[in-house]
């Protein structure tokens, strides 16, 4: 039997804990917050499941992942059909025939393709040097200026000309009247929220949970107590920023309870214009088709990450990748510790990708014991 310390009770750490505990190992989960489930934490407020750290919509085409997550909750048939508000008008996302009709009045796919081809022809032979050039080469000036430029600059805090092209290597373009944001075969929201999923993953007699516990405050002592450590926090913080800070973007969430039943008619509305400080509004009841007489919305305000705040999006440019590689060179010499999740691996993951990474790691460790 191996003893495992898992730092962080988000999805990666909880999936890993579930797998190791079921296979007879002793697991302790440390969580610095006062609740489990990390950023997928949901809280019931007046009968509405509130996504406290932003909208989380589960989607995957991997049946193994879908079957795994469905052990812990029943999922509804929610389909993500976000809207975008720009210059006083609403547009459908992803870019599809509804969007093209709203922009140009076109009614057929051939008309839309011709319009995009006309606007991208000057960029076809170029090698895009930044996000702006990449977007113009993919969708042209009208879509870029109406639906990409200002939103992206708000989200990342930099001009698009200073952002790497790979951020939008691909843009979903559909020449159908299909508003489903994801192409994945399986999609939904757990009825009753996400917190229950992590509760069930960690409800094993081999798992002990300690909330409000700072691993880094007593790192040496914790490392001495356990055979293996899975660390899902920031890798640069683990090494006391010895190679410098990795760059992240953060978010502020402002939750509002409103005394009427329907605020915006949709779960997600993006706000493109730069003079609107938030990037989107989430209306939580639409995730589960709630008919409560009141509603709860959340506005998301992007900002530069500072120490002590929650990092959400790694800035995966070349400068930061070089810093991360230096930290990984240290990690290779520390076999007791494995780094996982979006902060430990300095990579943005969707939920299905987090689960797959955690399952792969647990399988690898189980096969080696």
VOBA-1610 file (N, C-alpha, C; in pm, whole numbers, padded with zeros to 5 digits, always signed):
BEGIN
Unk+00085-00120+00000Unk+00000+00000+00000Unk+00089+00125+00000Unk+00057+00217-00088Unk+00129+00343-00099Unk+00046+00454-00038Unk+00110+00546+00031Unk+00037+00662+00084Unk+00055+00779-00012Unk-00058+00841-00046Unk-00059+00952-00141Unk-00110+01078-00074Unk-00041+01187-00098Unk-00091+01319-00061Unk-00129+01391-00189Unk-00253+01437-00195Unk-00300+01511-00312Unk-00328+01655-00268Unk-00260+01746-00330Unk-00274+01887-00296Unk-00371+01950-00394Unk-00491+01978-00345Unk-00597+02035-00428Unk-00709+01936-00451Unk-00833+01977-00425Unk-00949+01887-00439Unk-01032+01920-00561Unk-00968+01980-00663Unk-01037+02002-00789Unk-01056+01871-00864Unk-01094+01881-00989Unk-01131+01762-01065Unk-01012+01667-01085Unk-00895+01720-01116Unk-00779+01633-01137Unk-00746+01555-01010Unk-00729+01626-00900Unk-00694+01561-00775Unk-00799+01463-00728Unk-00925+01496-00749Unk-01034+01410-00700Unk-01046+01282-00783Unk-01030+01293-00915Unk-01033+01173-00999Unk-00917+01082-00961Unk-00800+01139-00943Unk-00683+01059-00905Unk-00706+00992-00769Unk-00758+01068-00673Unk-00786+01012-00540Unk-00885+00897-00549Unk-00990+00915-00627Unk-01090+00811-00646Unk-01027+00682-00695Unk-00940+00692-00794Unk-00879+00574-00853Unk-00782+00505-00757Unk-00702+00583-00688Unk-00603+00520-00599Unk-00670+00457-00477Unk-00772+00525-00422Unk-00842+00471-00305Unk-00913+00340-00340Unk-00975+00336-00457Unk-01046+00213-00498Unk-00951+00096-00517Unk-00823+00126-00538Unk-00724+00021-00556Unk-00642-00004-00430Unk-00696+00039-00315Unk-00639-00001-00187Unk-00533+00088-00128Unk-00509+00204-00189Unk-00407+00294-00137Unk-00469+00397-00043Unk-00390+00448+00049Unk-00435+00551+00143Unk-00409+00688+00083Unk-00511+00772+00088Unk-00503+00903+00024Unk-00544+01012+00121Unk-00465+01118+00128Unk-00502+01240+00200Unk-00511+01354+00100Unk-00623+01426+00103Unk-00645+01539+00013Unk-00639+01668+00094Unk-00549+01757+00055Unk-00540+01889+00119Unk-00607+01992+00030Unk-00683+02080+00090Unk-00752+02185+00015Unk-00737+02317+00090Unk-00686+02419+00023Unk-00664+02548+00090Unk-00794+02627+00106Unk-00894+02599+00025Unk-01022+02668+00037Unk-01107+02602+00147Unk-01224+02660+00170Unk-01314+02603+00272Unk-01415+02507+00212Unk-01392+02465+00088Unk-01481+02369+00022Unk-01400+02286-00077Unk-01453+02169-00110Unk-01392+02084-00211Unk-01442+02124-00350Unk-01387+02060-00452Unk-01432+02068-00592Unk-01364+02177-00673Unk-01273+02253-00614Unk-01199+02351-00692Unk-01288+02447-00767Unk-01255+02473-00894Unk-01329+02572-00971Unk-01458+02518-01030Unk-01485+02387-01016Unk-01615+02337-01063Unk-01718+02338-00949Unk-01682+02397-00838Unk-01770+02404-00721Unk-01901+02475-00756Unk-02013+02411-00723Unk-02143+02474-00738Unk-02212+02478-00602Unk-02291+02581-00583Unk-02360+02602-00456Unk-02508+02630-00484Unk-02596+02560-00414Unk-02738+02583-00434Unk-02782+02708-00359Unk-02843+02802-00432Unk-02895+02926-00375Unk-03038+02943-00425Unk-03133+02940-00334Unk-03275+02954-00369Unk-03317+02856-00479Unk-03268+02733-00469Unk-03307+02631-00565Unk-03232+02634-00696Unk-03133+02723-00708Unk-03055+02737-00831Unk-02911+02694-00803Unk-02857+02609-00888Unk-02718+02568-00876Unk-02629+02677-00937Unk-02555+02747-00852Unk-02471+02858-00896Unk-02329+02809-00919Unk-02278+02829-01039Unk-02139+02796-01073Unk-02052+02910-01021Unk-01992+02890-00904Unk-01928+03000-00832Unk-01803+03053-00902Unk-01739+02971-00984Unk-01616+03012-01051Unk-01630+03007-01202Unk-01744+03049-01251Unk-01766+03053-01395Unk-01838+02930-01446Unk-01893+02943-01566Unk-01974+02837-01626Unk-01889+02715-01657Unk-01940+02597-01622Unk-01875+02471-01654Unk-01976+02381-01725Unk-01952+02358-01852Unk-02042+02277-01935Unk-01964+02155-01980Unk-02010+02039-01938Unk-01935+01918-01968Unk-01961+01874-02111Unk-01852+01841-02183Unk-01866+01793-02320Unk-01747+01705-02354Unk-01773+01599-02429Unk-01668+01507-02472Unk-01722+01418-02582Unk-01632+01366-02663Unk-01669+01261-02758Unk-01611+01127-02715Unk-01546+01125-02600Unk-01483+01003-02548Unk-01581+00931-02458Unk-01632+00817-02505Unk-01735+00745-02428Unk-01681+00697-02293Unk-01553+00661-02288Unk-01494+00618-02162Unk-01502+00729-02057Unk-01472+00852-02099Unk-01479+00966-02007Unk-01624+00996-01969Unk-01712+00989-02066Unk-01855+01015-02041Unk-01912+00912-01943Unk-01879+00787-01964Unk-01928+00682-01874Unk-01870+00700-01734Unk-01744+00740-01727Unk-01681+00758-01596Unk-01753+00868-01516Unk-01775+00984-01575Unk-01834+01096-01502Unk-01980+01067-01468Unk-02048+00986-01551Unk-02188+00956-01525Unk-02209+00857-01410Unk-02101+00802-01355Unk-02113+00723-01232Unk-02158+00809-01114Unk-02127+00938-01122Unk-02139+01024-01005Unk-02258+01121-01010Unk-02324+01131-01124Unk-02438+01223-01135Unk-02517+01189-01260Unk-02642+01233-01262Unk-02724+01223-01382Unk-02712+01355-01457Unk-02678+01349-01583Unk-02660+01470-01663Unk-02786+01499-01745Unk-02819+01626-01756Unk-02931+01665-01841Unk-02884+01681-01986Unk-02973+01729-02071Unk-02941+01742-02214Unk-02907+01886-02252Unk-02849+01959-02160Unk-02815+02099-02189Unk-02722+02108-02311Unk-02756+02202-02400Unk-02674+02232-02517Unk-02627+02377-02507Unk-02498+02397-02517Unk-02442+02531-02505Unk-02464+02610-02633Unk-02546+02714-02624Unk-02576+02799-02740Unk-02556+02945-02701Unk-02431+02986-02680Unk-02406+03122-02632Unk-02441+03229-02734Unk-02464+03349-02683Unk-02489+03466-02764Unk-02376+03567-02740Unk-02360+03658-02836Unk-02261+03765-02821Unk-02329+03899-02845Unk-02305+03993-02754Unk-02361+04128-02765Unk-02250+04221-02811Unk-02269+04283-02928Unk-02168+04372-02984Unk-02233+04491-03051Unk-02194+04610-03006Unk-02243+04735-03066Unk-02395+04738-03074Unk-02459+04694-02965Unk-02604+04703-02955Unk-02680+04591-03024Unk-02608+04491-03078Unk-02676+04382-03148Unk-02635+04248-03088Unk-02723+04149-03101Unk-02695+04013-03054Unk-02664+03922-03172Unk-02561+03838-03153Unk-02519+03744-03256Unk-02510+03604-03196Unk-02532+03504-03281Unk-02516+03365-03238Unk-02369+03324-03243Unk-02331+03241-03146Unk-02200+03175-03146Unk-02224+03024-03142Unk-02134+02944-03202Unk-02019+02987-03281Unk-02063+03051-03412Unk-01967+03101-03489Unk-02000+03168-03614Unk-02072+03070-03706Unk-02198+03103-03740Unk-02278+03014-03823Unk-02370+03096-03911Unk-02461+03032-03978Unk-02545+03105-04074Unk-02630+03212-04006Unk-02672+03189-03881Unk-02742+03296-03809Unk-02652+03418-03795Unk-02525+03395-03758Unk-02429+03505-03742Unk-02409+03577-03874Unk-02387+03502-03982Unk-02359+03563-04112Unk-02480+03641-04164Unk-02599+03589-04138Unk-02719+03663-04180Unk-02730+03794-04102Unk-02702+03790-03971Unk-02709+03912-03891Unk-02606+04015-03936Unk-02488+03970-03977Unk-02382+04061-04020Unk-02405+04116-04161Unk-02439+04027-04254Unk-02437+04065-04396Unk-02571+04048-04468Unk-02669+03985-04402Unk-02797+03962-04469Unk-02795+03844-04563Unk-02688+03764-04564Unk-02680+03649-04654Unk-02774+03539-04604Unk-02824+03459-04699Unk-02920+03355-04663Unk-02872+03214-04696Unk-02768+03202-04779Unk-02723+03069-04819Unk-02576+03050-04781Unk-02534+02924-04764Unk-02394+02897-04736Unk-02300+02950-04843Unk-02337+02942-04969Unk-02250+02990-05076Unk-02228+03141-05066Unk-02333+03213-05032Unk-02318+03359-05014Unk-02224+03390-04897Unk-02238+03315-04787Unk-02152+03337-04670Unk-02007+03303-04702Unk-01985+03191-04771Unk-01849+03151-04807Unk-01784+03255-04898Unk-01862+03308-04991Unk-01809+03409-05083Unk-01769+03536-05007Unk-01850+03574-04909Unk-01821+03694-04829Unk-01693+03675-04749Unk-01677+03559-04686Unk-01556+03533-04607Unk-01434+03524-04699Unk-01449+03459-04813Unk-01337+03448-04907Unk-01292+03585-04956Unk-01387+03672-04980Unk-01355+03809-05024Unk-01274+03883-04918Unk-01307+03861-04790Unk-01241+03935-04682Unk-01110+03872-04637Unk-01086+03747-04671Unk-00963+03681-04628Unk-00858+03668-04739Unk-00893+03702-04862Unk-00803+03675-04975Unk-00668+03746-04963Unk-00666+03864-04901Unk-00540+03938-04888Unk-00446+03877-04784Unk-00497+03781-04707Unk-00416+03723-04599Unk-00381+03576-04624Unk-00429+03519-04733Unk-00414+03377-04757Unk-00269+03331-04765Unk-00185+03411-04826Unk-00046+03370-04847Unk+00046+03412-04734Unk-00005+03481-04636Unk+00080+03530-04527Unk+00094+03426-04417Unk+00206+03432-04347Unk+00225+03353-04226Unk+00190+03442-04108Unk+00077+03419-04042Unk+00032+03512-03936Unk+00135+03526-03824Unk+00166+03649-03789Unk+00263+03677-03683Unk+00199+03703-03549Unk+00069+03723-03547Unk+00000+03753-03421Unk-00146+03714-03435Unk-00220+03731-03325Unk-00360+03688-03323Unk-00445+03766-03423Unk-00419+03895-03438Unk-00499+03974-03532Unk-00483+03920-03674Unk-00360+03898-03717Unk-00337+03848-03852Unk-00398+03709-03870Unk-00390+03627-03764Unk-00449+03493-03770Unk-00601+03502-03789Unk-00666+03588-03712Unk-00811+03602-03721Unk-00854+03655-03858Unk-00782+03754-03907Unk-00816+03811-04038Unk-00799+03708-04149Unk-00702+03620-04134Unk-00681+03517-04237Unk-00788+03409-04232Unk-00854+03393-04116Unk-00955+03289-04101Unk-01096+03336-04131Unk-01131+03457-04084Unk-01271+03502-04095Unk-01288+03640-04155Unk-01181+03716-04173Unk-01193+03847-04234Unk-01224+03958-04136Unk-01231+04079-04190Unk-01239+04201-04108Unk-01369+04214-04032Unk-01483+04187-04094Unk-01612+04214-04029Unk-01631+04131-03902Unk-01609+04000-03912Unk-01625+03914-03795Unk-01520+03947-03690Unk-01397+03970-03734Unk-01290+04003-03640Unk-01324+04128-03559Unk-01366+04232-03625Unk-01393+04359-03555Unk-01521+04354-03474Unk-01620+04280-03520Unk-01748+04276-03449Unk-01747+04180-03331Unk-01674+04067-03343Unk-01693+03959-03246Unk-01566+03904-03183Unk-01450+03948-03227Unk-01325+03890-03175Unk-01237+03994-03107Unk-01207+04102-03173Unk-01100+04193-03132Unk-01116+04246-02990Unk-01224+04315-02963Unk-01238+04380-02832Unk-01256+04279-02719Unk-01328+04172-02746Unk-01346+04067-02645Unk-01212+04005-02607Unk-01134+03972-02708Unk-01005+03907-02684Unk-00910+03999-02609Unk-00909+04125-02646Unk-00820+04220-02578Unk-00862+04242-02433Unk-00992+04239-02406Unk-01038+04244-02266Unk-00993+04120-02191Unk-01011+04006-02253Unk-00984+03879-02186Unk-00835+03864-02151Unk-00747+03905-02243Unk-00605+03882-02224Unk-00529+04006-02178Unk-00593+04124-02180Unk-00528+04244-02130Unk-00417+04295-02220Unk-00419+04257-02348Unk-00316+04299-02443Unk-00380+04323-02579Unk-00321+04409-02663Unk-00370+04422-02801Unk-00355+04291-02876Unk-00445+04265-02967Unk-00438+04140-03045Unk-00309+04130-03125Unk-00250+04245-03159Unk-00124+04244-03233Unk-00007+04197-03148Unk-00026+04190-03014Unk+00079+04143-02924Unk+00052+04003-02871Unk-00058+03942-02914Unk-00093+03807-02869Unk-00051+03705-02974Unk-00003+03587-02931Unk+00041+03488-03029Unk-00074+03434-03113Unk-00042+03401-03236Unk-00144+03356-03331Unk-00210+03226-03288Unk-00135+03139-03217Unk-00188+03005-03189Unk-00308+03007-03095Unk-00333+03120-03025Unk-00448+03127-02935Unk-00577+03096-03011Unk-00584+03142-03135Unk-00702+03109-03217Unk-00657+03039-03345Unk-00583+02933-03327Unk-00534+02857-03442Unk-00649+02815-03532Unk-00760+02781-03467Unk-00881+02747-03542Unk-00997+02828-03485Unk-01087+02866-03569Unk-01212+02930-03526Unk-01328+02848-03581Unk-01423+02811-03496Unk-01535+02731-03547Unk-01622+02813-03642Unk-01631+02768-03765Unk-01715+02832-03867Unk-01809+02726-03922Unk-01938+02753-03914Unk-02037+02657-03962Unk-02126+02721-04066Unk-02141+02654-04175Unk-02228+02705-04280Unk-02364+02634-04271Unk-02412+02622-04147Unk-02544+02569-04117Unk-02606+02659-04010Unk-02736+02643-03988Unk-02804+02717-03883Unk-02801+02636-03753Unk-02680+02604-03709Unk-02659+02520-03590Unk-02588+02603-03485Unk-02655+02625-03371Unk-02599+02709-03265Unk-02531+02629-03155Unk-02519+02498-03170Unk-02451+02416-03069Unk-02303+02450-03071Unk-02253+02503-02959Unk-02115+02552-02956Unk-02013+02440-02971Unk-02044+02323-02915Unk-01949+02212-02916Unk-01988+02109-03023Unk-01886+02048-03081Unk-01909+01941-03176Unk-01914+01804-03111Unk-01890+01797-02981Unk-01877+01669-02913Unk-02009+01592-02909Unk-01994+01459-02906Unk-02109+01371-02908Unk-02190+01380-02779Unk-02122+01397-02665Unk-02188+01401-02535Unk-02174+01541-02474Unk-02283+01590-02418Unk-02281+01724-02358Unk-02393+01733-02255Unk-02367+01805-02146Unk-02472+01824-02047Unk-02421+01888-01920Unk-02513+01909-01827Unk-02485+01964-01695Unk-02537+01863-01592Unk-02460+01833-01488Unk-02511+01740-01386Unk-02630+01799-01311Unk-02739+01726-01308Unk-02857+01773-01235Unk-02824+01775-01087Unk-02833+01893-01026Unk-02794+01908-00887Unk-02653+01961-00868Unk-02586+01996-00979Unk-02457+02063-00969Unk-02336+01972-00968Unk-02218+02033-00973Unk-02092+01959-00982Unk-02035+01917-00848Unk-02067+01988-00742Unk-02006+01958-00612Unk-02033+01814-00571Unk-02154+01765-00596Unk-02191+01628-00560Unk-02098+01526-00625Unk-02048+01557-00745Unk-01960+01463-00815Unk-01832+01443-00737Unk-01771+01555-00695Unk-01646+01546-00620Unk-01670+01485-00482Unk-01784+01516-00422Unk-01817+01455-00292Unk-01818+01303-00304Unk-01876+01252-00411Unk-01885+01107-00428Unk-01748+01047-00463Unk-01668+01119-00540Unk-01533+01071-00571Unk-01449+01056-00444Unk-01469+01147-00350Unk-01386+01148-00230Unk-01450+01075-00112Unk-01569+01017-00133Unk-01639+00949-00023Unk-01596+00803-00014Unk-01469+00782+00007Unk-01416+00647+00020Unk-01344+00636+00154Unk-01357+00524+00223Unk-01292+00513+00355Unk-01140+00527+00350Unk-01079+00509+00235Unk-00934+00525+00223Unk-00892+00671+00201Unk-00990+00762+00194Unk-00960+00903+00165Unk-00990+00990+00287Unk-00894+01072+00322Unk-00911+01172+00428Unk-00897+01310+00365Unk-00985+01403+00403Unk-00985+01538+00346Unk-00955+01640+00456Unk-00866+01733+00427Unk-00836+01842+00519Unk-00855+01974+00446Unk-00959+02049+00487Unk-00987+02180+00427Unk-00907+02289+00498Unk-00903+02404+00433Unk-00837+02522+00490Unk-00694+02489+00535Unk-00624+02414+00451Unk-00490+02367+00486Unk-00392+02410+00378Unk-00288+02482+00418Unk-00188+02534+00326Unk-00070+02438+00319Unk-00059+02366+00211Unk+00051+02271+00193Unk+00186+02343+00193Unk+00195+02453+00121Unk+00325+02520+00105Unk+00374+02580+00236Unk+00284+02609+00329Unk+00326+02661+00458Unk+00406+02561+00540Unk+00386+02430+00510Unk+00460+02324+00580Unk+00505+02217+00480Unk+00558+02262+00370Unk+00589+02170+00260Unk+00684+02057+00302Unk+00789+02092+00372Unk+00889+01991+00410Unk+00826+01881+00495Unk+00743+01922+00593Unk+00680+01825+00681Unk+00584+01734+00605Unk+00504+01792+00514Unk+00410+01712+00437Unk+00483+01612+00348Unk+00592+01656+00284Unk+00666+01566+00195Unk+00725+01448+00271Unk+00762+01470+00395Unk+00821+01363+00474Unk+00720+01258+00515Unk+00590+01294+00516Unk+00487+01204+00568Unk+00435+01105+00464Unk+00456+01130+00336Unk+00389+01051+00233Unk+00487+00994+00132Unk+00448+00879+00076Unk+00532+00815-00026Unk+00533+00895-00156Unk+00414+00938-00198Unk+00401+01012-00324Unk+00312+01134-00303Unk+00340+01239-00379Unk+00262+01363-00371Unk+00217+01401-00511Unk+00088+01428-00526Unk+00034+01483-00651Unk-00005+01627-00623Unk+00064+01718-00688Unk+00047+01862-00661Unk-00026+01926-00778Unk-00143+01985-00750Unk-00224+02045-00856Unk-00227+02198-00848Unk-00140+02255-00765Unk-00128+02399-00758Unk-00030+02451-00862Unk+00009+02577-00848Unk+00100+02641-00942Unk+00241+02585-00924Unk+00299+02536-01032Unk+00431+02476-01024Unk+00538+02580-00988Unk+00521+02704-01033Unk+00620+02807-00999Unk+00614+02842-00851Unk+00494+02838-00793Unk+00481+02866-00650Unk+00542+02752-00568Unk+00526+02628-00614Unk+00585+02513-00545Unk+00736+02533-00528Unk+00800+02586-00632Unk+00945+02608-00628Unk+00981+02751-00587Unk+00887+02817-00519Unk+00911+02950-00463Unk+00957+03049-00570Unk+00902+03034-00690Unk+00927+03128-00800Unk+01076+03146-00829Unk+01155+03041-00813Unk+01301+03055-00826Unk+01344+03092-00968Unk+01262+03059-01069Unk+01292+03100-01206Unk+01203+03215-01251Unk+01133+03276-01157Unk+01040+03383-01191Unk+00896+03335-01195Unk+00804+03430-01198Unk+00662+03399-01200Unk+00615+03364-01341Unk+00537+03257-01350Unk+00464+03232-01473Unk+00347+03329-01481Unk+00305+03360-01600Unk+00200+03460-01620Unk+00064+03391-01633Unk-00035+03449-01567Unk-00172+03399-01572Unk-00268+03516-01592Unk-00387+03483-01637Unk-00499+03579-01630Unk-00594+03531-01521Unk-00655+03626-01454Unk-00748+03594-01347Unk-00885+03652-01377Unk-00979+03625-01288Unk-01117+03671-01305Unk-01173+03713-01170Unk-01257+03814-01173Unk-01343+03846-01060Unk-01486+03808-01098Unk-01557+03744-01004Unk-01695+03704-01028Unk-01787+03786-00938Unk-01883+03852-00998Unk-01980+03931-00922Unk-02117+03865-00940Unk-02168+03808-00831Unk-02296+03736-00834Unk-02408+03830-00790Unk-02520+03826-00860Unk-02634+03912-00827Unk-02762+03827-00826Unk-02842+03843-00721Unk-02975+03784-00718Unk-03075+03890-00762Unk-03158+03856-00859Unk-03252+03952-00917Unk-03395+03903-00894Unk-03487+03995-00868Unk-03622+03956-00823Unk-03719+03924-00936Unk-03670+03868-01046Unk-03761+03824-01151Unk-03708+03697-01213Unk-03789+03632-01293Unk-03763+03495-01331Unk-03666+03472-01445Unk-03640+03573-01527Unk-03559+03550-01646Unk-03490+03679-01684Unk-03359+03684-01673Unk-03285+03808-01699Unk-03244+03823-01845Unk-03185+03718-01905Unk-03133+03735-02040Unk-03178+03626-02137Unk-03255+03529-02087Unk-03311+03429-02177Unk-03213+03325-02227Unk-03092+03324-02173Unk-02990+03230-02217Unk-02889+03212-02105Unk-02822+03095-02103Unk-02726+03069-01997Unk-02602+03157-02008Unk-02557+03182-02131Unk-02430+03253-02152Unk-02448+03361-02258Unk-02413+03485-02222Unk-02408+03595-02319Unk-02272+03663-02305Unk-02195+03663-02413Unk-02066+03732-02415Unk-02085+03879-02447Unk-02006+03964-02383Unk-02011+04108-02408Unk-01879+04150-02471Unk-01888+04187-02598Unk-01769+04209-02679Unk-01706+04346-02655Unk-01788+04449-02641Unk-01740+04588-02644Unk-01642+04618-02532Unk-01535+04689-02564Unk-01431+04718-02466Unk-01477+04812-02356Unk-01582+04891-02381Unk-01629+04984-02278Unk-01721+04915-02176Unk-01751+04787-02197Unk-01821+04706-02097Unk-01714+04623-02026Unk-01692+04642-01897Unk-01574+04584-01833Unk-01579+04433-01814Unk-01696+04372-01819Unk-01703+04227-01803Unk-01709+04160-01940Unk-01668+04033-01944Unk-01665+03961-02071Unk-01791+03880-02096Unk-01859+03840-01990Unk-01983+03767-02012Unk-02070+03769-01887Unk-02197+03738-01908Unk-02293+03721-01799Unk-02348+03579-01808Unk-02342+03510-01694Unk-02397+03376-01683Unk-02529+03386-01607Unk-02635+03327-01660Unk-02761+03315-01586Unk-02780+03166-01554Unk-02757+03132-01429Unk-02737+02994-01389Unk-02860+02905-01405Unk-02978+02959-01386Unk-03097+02875-01389Unk-03119+02810-01525Unk-03065+02871-01632Unk-03085+02814-01765Unk-03003+02688-01788Unk-02907+02660-01701Unk-02833+02534-01713Unk-02921+02414-01681Unk-03022+02437-01597Unk-03111+02328-01559Unk-03258+02361-01584Unk-03284+02460-01669Unk-03421+02497-01706Unk-03507+02526-01584Unk-03454+02607-01494Unk-03525+02638-01371Unk-03643+02730-01392Unk-03748+02711-01313Unk-03866+02798-01321Unk-03887+02875-01191Unk-03779+02900-01118Unk-03790+02975-00992Unk-03836+03119-01021Unk-03903+03182-00924Unk-03953+03318-00947Unk-03843+03423-00946Unk-03722+03386-00906Unk-03610+03480-00907Unk-03497+03418-00990Unk-03392+03498-01014Unk-03280+03447-01092Unk-03149+03494-01029Unk-03040+03428-01068Unk-02906+03465-01022Unk-02816+03475-01144Unk-02746+03587-01155Unk-02653+03605-01265Unk-02512+03627-01210Unk-02414+03602-01293Unk-02275+03626-01257Unk-02207+03700-01370Unk-02144+03811-01338Unk-02064+03886-01434Unk-01917+03851-01413Unk-01846+03826-01522Unk-01705+03788-01515Unk-01617+03904-01563Unk-01530+03948-01473Unk-01439+04059-01502Unk-01296+04007-01514Unk-01237+04011-01633Unk-01099+03963-01647Unk-00999+04064-01590Unk-00887+04011-01543Unk-00784+04099-01488Unk-00650+04027-01488Unk-00545+04104-01471Unk-00412+04048-01459Unk-00398+03978-01325Unk-00338+03860-01327Unk-00319+03786-01203Unk-00211+03848-01116Unk-00238+03853-00985Unk-00140+03898-00887Unk-00128+03789-00780Unk-00015+03783-00713Unk+00004+03685-00607Unk-00108+03695-00505Unk-00157+03581-00460Unk-00266+03577-00364Unk-00402+03563-00429Unk-00409+03582-00562Unk-00535+03568-00633Unk-00541+03430-00702Unk-00658+03394-00747Unk-00675+03266-00813Unk-00636+03279-00961Unk-00538+03201-01007Unk-00504+03203-01150Unk-00600+03115-01229Unk-00646+03165-01343Unk-00742+03088-01423Unk-00685+03043-01556Unk-00620+03134-01629Unk-00574+03100-01763Unk-00423+03118-01773Unk-00349+03011-01800Unk-00206+03026-01825Unk-00183+03101-01956Unk-00082+03186-01958Unk-00047+03262-02078Unk+00063+03184-02149Unk+00024+03095-02238Unk+00119+02998-02296Unk+00197+03055-02414Unk+00262+03169-02394Unk+00348+03219-02501Unk+00489+03163-02485Unk+00578+03199-02576Unk+00713+03141-02576Unk+00790+03177-02450Unk+00775+03300-02404Unk+00848+03343-02284Unk+00809+03259-02164Unk+00679+03240-02144Unk+00633+03161-02029Unk+00665+03013-02045Unk+00662+02963-02168Unk+00694+02822-02189Unk+00839+02792-02150Unk+00927+02886-02178Unk+01067+02867-02140Unk+01083+02863-01987Unk+01007+02947-01918Unk+01012+02945-01771Unk+00956+02813-01719Unk+00844+02770-01776Unk+00783+02645-01733Unk+00878+02527-01756Unk+00947+02527-01868Unk+01041+02419-01897Unk+01151+02411-01790Unk+01193+02525-01738Unk+01294+02526-01632Unk+01240+02460-01505Unk+01114+02490-01473Unk+01054+02426-01355Unk+01039+02275-01376Unk+01005+02235-01496Unk+00991+02092-01523Unk+01125+02020-01514Unk+01233+02091-01545Unk+01365+02028-01530Unk+01394+01998-01383Unk+01344+02085-01292Unk+01356+02057-01149Unk+01268+01939-01110Unk+01147+01937-01165Unk+01051+01832-01128Unk+01101+01694-01166Unk+01175+01684-01276Unk+01226+01554-01319Unk+01325+01494-01219Unk+01383+01581-01138Unk+01478+01534-01037Unk+01411+01513-00901Unk+01278+01517-00901Unk+01204+01503-00775Unk+01097+01396-00794Unk+01134+01270-00799Unk+01040+01163-00835Unk+00926+01144-00737Unk+00938+01196-00616Unk+00831+01180-00518Unk+00707+01261-00558Unk+00728+01371-00632Unk+00621+01466-00661Unk+00584+01458-00809Unk+00453+01458-00835Unk+00399+01466-00971Unk+00310+01589-00979Unk+00324+01665-01087Unk+00245+01785-01106Unk+00131+01757-01203Unk+00010+01796-01164Unk-00106+01767-01248Unk-00203+01883-01253Unk-00296+01877-01350Unk-00398+01981-01364Unk-00346+02102-01439Unk-00433+02200-01456Unk-00399+02316-01538Unk-00289+02403-01478Unk-00278+02406-01345Unk-00175+02487-01281Unk-00043+02412-01270Unk-00051+02286-01234Unk+00070+02206-01223Unk+00135+02180-01358Unk+00052+02170-01464Unk+00103+02141-01598Unk+00107+02266-01685Unk+00063+02378-01629Unk+00063+02508-01698Unk+00001+02495-01839Unk-00123+02446-01838Unk-00193+02424-01963Unk-00342+02436-01938Unk-00415+02499-02029Unk-00559+02507-02012Unk-00623+02374-02053Unk-00709+02322-01966Unk-00781+02198-01993Unk-00931+02222-01984Unk-01007+02156-02071Unk-01149+02139-02046Unk-01166+02023-01948Unk-01286+02009-01893Unk-01307+01909-01788Unk-01279+01767-01835Unk-01321+01734-01955Unk-01298+01597-02003Unk-01149+01569-02020Unk-01072+01672-02054Unk-00927+01654-02068Unk-00861+01636-01932Unk-00911+01708-01831Unk-00860+01692-01694Unk-00882+01548-01647Unk-01002+01497-01669Unk-01033+01361-01626Unk-00943+01260-01697Unk-00925+01278-01826Unk-00840+01185-01902Unk-00696+01187-01852Unk-00644+01307-01825Unk-00507+01318-01773Unk-00494+01248-01637Unk-00594+01269-01550Unk-00589+01208-01417Unk-00602+01057-01424Unk-00689+01007-01511Unk-00703+00862-01527Unk-00575+00800-01583Unk-00513+00869-01677Unk-00388+00819-01735Unk-00278+00813-01629Unk-00270+00918-01546Unk-00168+00919-01441Unk-00192+00808-01340Unk-00318+00791-01300Unk-00348+00686-01201Unk-00318+00547-01258Unk-00351+00525-01385Unk-00320+00395-01447Unk-00170+00370-01451Unk-00095+00474-01484Unk+00051+00461-01490Unk+00107+00427-01353Unk+00058+00496-01249Unk+00110+00471-01115Unk+00066+00334-01063Unk-00055+00294-01093Unk-00102+00162-01047Unk-00024+00050-01114Unk+00012+00069-01238Unk+00085-00035-01309Unk+00230-00046-01261Unk+00278+00060-01195Unk+00417+00059-01149Unk+00431+00016-01003Unk+00316-00006-00934Unk+00323-00046-00792Unk+00307-00195-00775
//
